[in-house]
């Protein structure tokens, strides 16, 4: 009985290992295009979680946007995604490419943010300088009044 049970377990293991991998779908999205699609989805998801109102403000549905942009449908995307996911190393390569693109884009965005911050700081300092000049200009009429009052006082003293 024990031998029969072990034989059945071994037979089951051999049969389960012989499973076919996922078959290539009819309308498979090419790998480069899949990387583009998944990159755009990652960016849109980041926007959705960072600032949820921004997508709602412009009535953007990330999935529909991707389907229209790349002229694909949801079934084609789902089947292609399952096909690429069945090959772990290939799927990892796709995600490595996406991460590389995001990192490259992050460097560009960070440099743009630095430039904008410098411009803002410069504009703020110019504004402060103008505020100080305006404050000086508002004091100018007061100074003239004081001078006129001093002159009037001196004339009065001379007259007395």
Backbone torsions as a table, in degrees:
resi	resn	phi	psi	omega
1	UNK	NA	-42.3	-179.3
2	UNK	-65.1	-40.3	179.2
3	UNK	-65.4	-39.1	-179.7
4	UNK	-65.9	-40.4	179.1
5	UNK	-65.1	-44.7	179.1
6	UNK	-65.7	-36.1	177.2
7	UNK	-62.8	-43.3	178.7
8	UNK	-63.9	-40.4	179.0
9	UNK	-64.4	-45.2	179.5
10	UNK	-64.4	-42.2	177.9
11	UNK	-61.1	-43.4	178.4
12	UNK	-61.1	-42.3	179.6
13	UNK	-63.5	-42.6	178.7
14	UNK	-64.3	-40.9	-179.6
15	UNK	-69.5	-36.4	-178.8
16	UNK	-73.3	-26.6	178.5
17	UNK	-76.4	-17.5	-177.5
18	UNK	-85.5	14.9	-178.4
19	UNK	-66.2	137.9	179.6
20	UNK	-71.4	145.3	172.5
21	UNK	-71.1	171.3	-179.6
22	UNK	-62.1	132.2	-179.3
23	UNK	-75.5	149.9	180.0
24	UNK	-67.2	125.2	179.9
25	UNK	-69.8	160.7	-178.3
26	UNK	-62.3	-46.8	-177.8
27	UNK	-109.2	63.3	-178.9
28	UNK	-69.1	132.1	175.8
29	UNK	-77.7	130.2	-178.8
30	UNK	-63.4	155.2	-170.7
31	UNK	-59.7	-42.7	-178.5
32	UNK	-64.1	-40.7	178.7
33	UNK	-68.1	-35.7	178.4
34	UNK	-64.6	-38.9	177.0
35	UNK	-62.9	-44.1	178.2
36	UNK	-59.8	-44.9	-178.8
37	UNK	-62.8	-47.8	-177.2
38	UNK	-69.3	-30.9	174.9
39	UNK	-64.4	-47.7	178.8
40	UNK	-62.0	-39.7	177.1
41	UNK	-62.7	-39.5	178.7
42	UNK	-64.0	-42.4	178.9
43	UNK	-64.6	-45.9	179.9
44	UNK	-64.3	-37.9	176.3
45	UNK	-65.4	-39.3	177.1
46	UNK	-61.8	-42.0	177.5
47	UNK	-64.0	-42.6	-178.2
48	UNK	-61.2	-40.2	-178.0
49	UNK	-84.2	-27.0	179.9
50	UNK	-79.1	-43.3	-177.6
51	UNK	-143.8	82.9	-173.2
52	UNK	-59.9	-30.1	-177.2
53	UNK	-71.9	-22.3	-176.0
54	UNK	-64.2	-41.9	178.6
55	UNK	-71.7	-37.2	179.6
56	UNK	-68.3	-35.4	179.9
57	UNK	-60.1	-40.5	-178.1
58	UNK	-97.8	9.8	178.8
59	UNK	53.7	49.3	-179.6
60	UNK	-103.6	122.6	171.7
61	UNK	-101.1	112.6	-173.6
62	UNK	-52.6	-44.6	-178.0
63	UNK	-64.1	-48.4	-179.9
64	UNK	-62.4	-38.4	178.6
65	UNK	-59.8	-44.9	-179.5
66	UNK	-64.9	-43.7	-179.1
67	UNK	-61.8	-40.7	180.0
68	UNK	-71.4	-44.9	-176.6
69	UNK	-60.5	-43.9	-175.5
70	UNK	-98.6	3.6	177.9
71	UNK	53.8	53.1	177.0
72	UNK	-128.9	170.8	174.1
73	UNK	-118.0	170.9	-173.7
74	UNK	-65.3	-36.9	179.8
75	UNK	-66.5	-43.2	178.8
76	UNK	-61.4	-43.4	179.1
77	UNK	-64.6	-45.7	-177.8
78	UNK	-62.3	-45.6	-180.0
79	UNK	-65.4	-41.3	178.5
80	UNK	-65.2	-39.7	179.4
81	UNK	-64.3	-42.4	177.4
82	UNK	-64.0	-41.2	179.8
83	UNK	-61.3	-48.4	-179.4
84	UNK	-68.8	-34.0	-179.8
85	UNK	-69.7	-23.8	180.0
86	UNK	-69.1	-21.6	175.8
87	UNK	-103.6	99.0	-172.6
88	UNK	-56.8	-48.0	-177.0
89	UNK	-64.7	-41.1	178.5
90	UNK	-65.8	-39.5	179.2
91	UNK	-67.9	-37.1	177.1
92	UNK	-64.4	-39.4	176.4
93	UNK	-61.0	-39.6	177.8
94	UNK	-61.2	-47.3	-178.8
95	UNK	-69.2	-32.9	175.3
96	UNK	-63.1	-40.2	177.6
97	UNK	-64.8	-40.9	178.7
98	UNK	-63.2	-44.8	179.5
99	UNK	-63.1	-40.2	178.4
100	UNK	-62.1	-44.0	178.7
101	UNK	-62.6	-42.9	-179.9
102	UNK	-63.4	-43.3	178.5
103	UNK	-62.9	-42.2	177.6
104	UNK	-61.5	-44.0	-179.7
105	UNK	-66.4	-35.3	180.0
106	UNK	-63.5	-39.6	178.1
107	UNK	-61.6	-44.2	179.9
108	UNK	-64.2	-46.1	-178.4
109	UNK	-64.9	-41.1	178.1
110	UNK	-60.9	-40.4	179.1
111	UNK	-67.9	-37.6	176.8
112	UNK	-65.0	-38.5	178.0
113	UNK	-63.8	-41.3	177.8
114	UNK	-60.7	-45.0	179.6
115	UNK	-61.5	-44.3	179.5
116	UNK	-63.5	-39.8	178.6
117	UNK	-64.7	-39.1	177.1
118	UNK	-63.7	-43.8	178.3
119	UNK	-61.6	-42.9	-178.9
120	UNK	-64.1	-43.3	178.7
121	UNK	-61.8	-43.1	179.5
122	UNK	-63.9	-44.5	178.6
123	UNK	-64.2	-38.0	177.7
124	UNK	-64.0	-40.8	-180.0
125	UNK	-68.5	-36.9	176.8
126	UNK	-65.2	-41.9	179.1
127	UNK	-62.6	-43.0	178.8
128	UNK	-62.3	-41.0	179.6
129	UNK	-63.6	-42.6	177.8
130	UNK	-64.3	-39.5	177.9
131	UNK	-60.5	-41.1	179.3
132	UNK	-65.6	-43.3	178.7
133	UNK	-63.2	-39.7	177.8
134	UNK	-64.0	-41.1	178.7
135	UNK	-62.3	-40.8	177.7
136	UNK	-63.4	-42.1	-179.6
137	UNK	-64.5	-35.0	179.0
138	UNK	-69.9	-26.4	177.7
139	UNK	-79.6	-21.5	-176.9
140	UNK	-57.5	-47.9	177.5
141	UNK	-60.6	-34.7	177.7
142	UNK	-65.5	-40.8	178.5
143	UNK	-62.8	-42.0	178.7
144	UNK	-63.3	-40.0	177.7
145	UNK	-62.7	-43.5	179.7
146	UNK	-62.4	-43.0	178.2
147	UNK	-62.0	-42.2	178.6
148	UNK	-63.6	-40.3	178.0
149	UNK	-64.9	-39.3	178.0
150	UNK	-63.7	-43.3	178.2
151	UNK	-63.3	-41.6	179.0
152	UNK	-64.5	-39.2	178.8
153	UNK	-64.4	-43.5	-179.8
154	UNK	-64.2	-39.2	177.9
155	UNK	-64.6	-38.0	178.3
156	UNK	-65.6	-41.2	179.3
157	UNK	-64.1	-40.0	179.6
158	UNK	-67.6	-37.0	-178.2
159	UNK	-69.8	-29.4	-177.5
160	UNK	-84.6	NA	NA
